[in-house]
Every structure is written in C-alpha cells, then in structure tokens.
C-alpha cells in the first residue's frame, strides 16, 4: 500500500477500525509499536483516538501532550483472547532525545502491549524500530493522506490488514 487517502474523519475512523479488527482477531498484532509522524493538525491524535475506541476503550481518550504517556486497558473481545494494554505517547515537548530515557520509557517500551507514539523523531535513535510507521499529510480541508511503512513481520501483517 503506497498511501491511503481519507477525505473525512469518518474515513480515517474506518481505517483505524480495520487496523483494530486485525488486532482483535490476532492479539499478537496488538503487541506492536506504531509511530505516527506528520505536522501539527495532520490527524495523528484523531487516528489514535479512533483506533483506541475501535479496540474497546471507553471513556475519555486524552491527548498525552502534557502527560507524555496515557495508559489504556484493552478489553478482550467477547469470548476472545486477552488483549495487551496500550500506551499512547506524545513526544512533541522533548527537546533532547535523552529525555526519552530520563522519562523511563525504555522500560515501558520493553514491556508487552500496543505503543502508539506521536512525534517519534524527538526520541532520536533511542526509540526501538517501529513495526509500522504512519506518515500523515494534511492535504487541505478534511483530506488526509496516510503513508504506511512496515519495518517488521508484525508491521507487514498490520499493513496487510489495511489492504
């Protein structure tokens, strides 16, 4: 898949729902690191909110811009296997990649669970290789172009779910 174009937030939500459906069908896919890159307002946080909602998160889904990381418990699908937890991180406020380690994120990223990271470039080379990188482009009005790049077999499986 070279790029996916969403001309509305509903289309962005459908992409997130397809990704969530793959993770709920195979919880090992939810033990992934997804990086979300793009300018401010490109749709990264909106995509994460739709993904977490599609994974069964209820209640408020906050942007972690000030908290750095927001944790979420993912409910198991009815009669299905247990889902790993999820963490949504926003590294926008980092001024130095060493802040990633100072914040204790090395331990968090070594544990099982879904990690969704906005502004991954702020961690430099300290962030592990993502399974799937999503590059968001704001192409005017409500149109978003999302360019996925898989870096691992798990990322390839997630990408296949979006095809």
RAVEN-V302382 format. One record per pair of residues at least 4 apart in sequence whose C-alpha atoms are under 6 Angstrom apart, sorted by sequence separation. I is the first residue (numbers start at 1). J is the second residue. D is the distance in whole Angstrom. If there is no record, write none. Layout:
i={I	I}
j={J	J}
d={D	D}
This chain:
i={23	38	53	64	76	99	101	123	139	151	6	52	64	76	100	101	139	150	6	23	64	76	138	150	23	76	137	137	74	136	136	74	135	73	135	72	134	72	134	71	133	71	133	70	132	70	132	56	69	131	69	131	68	131	68	100	132	131	64	65	97	64	97	86	90	92	97	85	86	87	88	89	90	91	94	84	86	16	20	16	20	13	17	27	31	35	36	31	32	33	34	35	36	37	31	30	42	42	34	42	33	38	33	34	35	36	37	38	32	34	36	8	7	7	6	6	5	5	4	4	3	3}
j={27	42	57	68	80	103	105	127	143	155	11	57	69	81	105	106	144	155	12	29	70	82	144	156	30	83	144	145	83	145	146	85	146	85	147	85	147	86	148	86	148	87	149	87	149	88	150	75	88	150	89	151	89	152	90	123	155	155	89	90	122	90	123	113	117	119	124	113	114	115	116	117	118	119	122	113	115	50	54	51	55	50	54	83	112	116	117	113	114	115	116	117	118	119	114	114	136	137	130	138	130	135	131	132	133	134	135	136	131	133	135	142	142	143	143	144	144	145	145	146	146	147}
d={5	6	5	5	6	6	6	6	5	6	5	6	5	6	6	6	6	5	6	5	6	5	5	5	5	5	6	5	6	6	5	6	5	5	5	6	6	5	5	6	6	5	5	6	6	5	5	6	6	6	4	5	6	5	5	6	5	4	6	5	6	6	4	5	6	5	5	5	4	5	5	5	5	5	6	5	6	6	6	5	5	5	5	6	6	6	6	4	5	5	5	5	5	6	5	5	6	6	6	5	5	6	5	5	5	5	5	5	6	6	6	5	6	4	6	5	6	4	6	5	5	4}
